[in-house]
Amino acid sequence: QVQLAASGGGLVQAGDSLRLACVASGRNFTSFPMAWFRQAPGQERDFVASIGPWGQTTFYADSVKGRFAISRELAKNALALQMNDLKPEDTGMYYCVASTWTGSAYRSSPNDYNYWGQGTQVTVSS
């Protein structure tokens, strides 16, 4: 059974940093793109950042460029998201996802990803 276990969320103040981690099991995603999405209450799931196979390319939503950094640990089949200078609008459930349908990191629709983790909650207070 494939699992994407995300962790690292929490309650922080505006301007703080958090690092999210995701460990994949049941399938090796090294040669496939992975990404983070987030969902605020009552909102749709929004793209945050993605990284291509082998970690060669990255792609960010405009709202997080310069503040967030996505990376992957290939040997551990893991994904990370370093989030700096957090803002209240960054609040939401963050999901680790992977796609075996495409080899490109430039995919920002939830429909492009066929594996989803359970999410980790990030709350940023003002």
SETORVO-37006 format. One record per residue (C-alpha): residue in three letters; z, x, y. Coordinates in steps of 0.02 Angstrom, whole numbers. Each point is the difference from the previous one (the first is absolute). Layout:
N
node type: ALA zz: Z xx: X yy: Y
...
//
This chain:
126
node type: GLN zz: 0 xx: 0 yy: 0
node type: VAL zz: -51 xx: 68 yy: 169
node type: GLN zz: 136 xx: 7 yy: 132
node type: LEU zz: 4 xx: 59 yy: 180
node type: ALA zz: 182 xx: 22 yy: 48
node type: ALA zz: 27 xx: 14 yy: 187
node type: SER zz: 161 xx: 57 yy: 81
node type: GLY zz: 70 xx: 70 yy: 161
node type: GLY zz: 4 xx: -154 yy: 111
node type: GLY zz: 148 xx: -47 yy: 105
node type: LEU zz: 68 xx: -58 yy: 167
node type: VAL zz: -28 xx: 122 yy: 142
node type: GLN zz: -7 xx: 1 yy: 189
node type: ALA zz: -155 xx: 17 yy: 106
node type: GLY zz: -51 xx: 182 yy: 12
node type: ASP zz: 72 xx: 47 yy: -170
node type: SER zz: -94 xx: 65 yy: -151
node type: LEU zz: -13 xx: -55 yy: -181
node type: ARG zz: -90 xx: 69 yy: -150
node type: LEU zz: -64 xx: -120 yy: -131
node type: ALA zz: -37 xx: 57 yy: -176
node type: CYS zz: -97 xx: -78 yy: -142
node type: VAL zz: -5 xx: 59 yy: -179
node type: ALA zz: -137 xx: -65 yy: -114
node type: SER zz: 23 xx: -18 yy: -187
node type: GLY zz: -107 xx: -66 yy: -140
node type: ARG zz: -161 xx: 69 yy: 74
node type: ASN zz: -54 xx: 158 yy: 89
node type: PHE zz: -68 xx: -40 yy: 174
node type: THR zz: -42 xx: 179 yy: 50
node type: SER zz: -187 xx: -35 yy: 4
node type: PHE zz: 17 xx: -167 yy: 88
node type: PRO zz: 45 xx: -48 yy: 179
node type: MET zz: 173 xx: -63 yy: 42
node type: ALA zz: 67 xx: -84 yy: 154
node type: TRP zz: 144 xx: -86 yy: 89
node type: PHE zz: -5 xx: -177 yy: 65
node type: ARG zz: 136 xx: -95 yy: 91
node type: GLN zz: 42 xx: -181 yy: 23
node type: ALA zz: 111 xx: -77 yy: 133
node type: PRO zz: 78 xx: -171 yy: -30
node type: GLY zz: -129 xx: -137 yy: 21
node type: GLN zz: -140 xx: 126 yy: 21
node type: GLU zz: -141 xx: 63 yy: -107
node type: ARG zz: 5 xx: 167 yy: -87
node type: ASP zz: -63 xx: 135 yy: 119
node type: PHE zz: -74 xx: 168 yy: -41
node type: VAL zz: 105 xx: 150 yy: 52
node type: ALA zz: -77 xx: 157 yy: -75
node type: SER zz: -101 xx: 60 yy: -148
node type: ILE zz: -37 xx: 164 yy: -86
node type: GLY zz: -147 xx: 45 yy: -107
node type: PRO zz: -12 xx: 73 yy: -175
node type: TRP zz: 85 xx: 169 yy: -12
node type: GLY zz: 70 xx: -26 yy: 175
node type: GLN zz: -156 xx: 62 yy: 87
node type: THR zz: -21 xx: -136 yy: 131
node type: THR zz: 117 xx: -113 yy: 97
node type: PHE zz: -27 xx: -157 yy: 101
node type: TYR zz: 122 xx: -87 yy: 118
node type: ALA zz: 18 xx: -164 yy: 91
node type: ASP zz: -13 xx: 26 yy: 188
node type: SER zz: 177 xx: -64 yy: 22
node type: VAL zz: 76 xx: 144 yy: -100
node type: LYS zz: -115 xx: 146 yy: 42
node type: GLY zz: 97 xx: 150 yy: 59
node type: ARG zz: 165 xx: -70 yy: -63
node type: PHE zz: -25 xx: -23 yy: -188
node type: ALA zz: -62 xx: 124 yy: -129
node type: ILE zz: -54 xx: -44 yy: -176
node type: SER zz: 2 xx: 128 yy: -139
node type: ARG zz: -1 xx: 10 yy: -187
node type: GLU zz: 81 xx: 111 yy: -130
node type: LEU zz: -134 xx: 14 yy: -131
node type: ALA zz: 109 xx: 81 yy: -132
node type: LYS zz: 124 xx: -143 yy: 12
node type: ASN zz: -128 xx: -140 yy: 15
node type: ALA zz: 92 xx: -46 yy: 159
node type: LEU zz: -35 xx: -58 yy: 177
node type: ALA zz: 100 xx: 19 yy: 159
node type: LEU zz: -1 xx: -68 yy: 177
node type: GLN zz: 89 xx: 95 yy: 137
node type: MET zz: 36 xx: -118 yy: 144
node type: ASN zz: 54 xx: 71 yy: 167
node type: ASP zz: 41 xx: -81 yy: 167
node type: LEU zz: 22 xx: -168 yy: -83
node type: LYS zz: -21 xx: -157 yy: 104
node type: PRO zz: 64 xx: -178 yy: -28
node type: GLU zz: -179 xx: -54 yy: -36
node type: ASP zz: 1 xx: 116 yy: -151
node type: THR zz: 124 xx: -117 yy: -84
node type: GLY zz: -59 xx: -73 yy: -165
node type: MET zz: -10 xx: 17 yy: -187
node type: TYR zz: -97 xx: 158 yy: -42
node type: TYR zz: -107 xx: -2 yy: -157
node type: CYS zz: -68 xx: 148 yy: -96
node type: VAL zz: -172 xx: -39 yy: -71
node type: ALA zz: -139 xx: 82 yy: -98
node type: SER zz: -180 xx: -39 yy: -37
node type: THR zz: -103 xx: 37 yy: -154
node type: TRP zz: -148 xx: -95 yy: 72
node type: THR zz: -54 xx: 131 yy: 126
node type: GLY zz: 6 xx: 187 yy: 30
node type: SER zz: 8 xx: -16 yy: 189
node type: ALA zz: 156 xx: 11 yy: 108
node type: TYR zz: -86 xx: -102 yy: 137
node type: ARG zz: 54 xx: -169 yy: -66
node type: SER zz: 117 xx: -105 yy: 106
node type: SER zz: -8 xx: -171 yy: -80
node type: PRO zz: 135 xx: -55 yy: -122
node type: ASN zz: -142 xx: -62 yy: -112
node type: ASP zz: -57 xx: 180 yy: -24
node type: TYR zz: 157 xx: 45 yy: -97
node type: ASN zz: 38 xx: -64 yy: -174
node type: TYR zz: 171 xx: 77 yy: -31
node type: TRP zz: 151 xx: -49 yy: 106
node type: GLY zz: 181 xx: 53 yy: -3
node type: GLN zz: 150 xx: -109 yy: 36
node type: GLY zz: 26 xx: 61 yy: 178
node type: THR zz: 139 xx: 76 yy: 101
node type: GLN zz: 71 xx: -79 yy: 158
node type: VAL zz: -5 xx: 91 yy: 166
node type: THR zz: 92 xx: -76 yy: 147
node type: VAL zz: -4 xx: 79 yy: 172
node type: SER zz: 121 xx: -63 yy: 131
node type: SER zz: -31 xx: 18 yy: 185
//
